[in-house]
Amino acid sequence: MDDSELNAIRAARLQELQKQNQPVTNPVSNDAQSGIMNQVLEPSAKERISRVRLVKPERAKAVEDYIARLVQTGALRRKLGEEEVIEMLNGLAQDENRQRETKIRFERRQLDEEDDFFD
């Protein structure tokens, strides 16, 4: 391979990596989403989400996205309280734990008569 081919491959790979690293755009902008949150969340629920954001920003973002989708589809017709937000957070935590759950399985090999490990 000559230098021009290598440069073309590098440029293509760089472009591919940049596409992967771009954040996924949400259908709802941040300003619109904060407006939605002010309308559908009680103050205690907003406070709960803000406290969660300090520790786990991705979990708070997931709850806000879920609430925004509920509002957009019309499934949410009343204000959410702190208890409902806690239920959503617990559901997310359970989903994350299921995905992270690891299982260790030991497969012990049977010793053959011909194995001379101890000789």
Helices and strands as residue ranges (DSSP letters): H 3-21, H 30-40, H 43-55, H 57-73, H 82-100
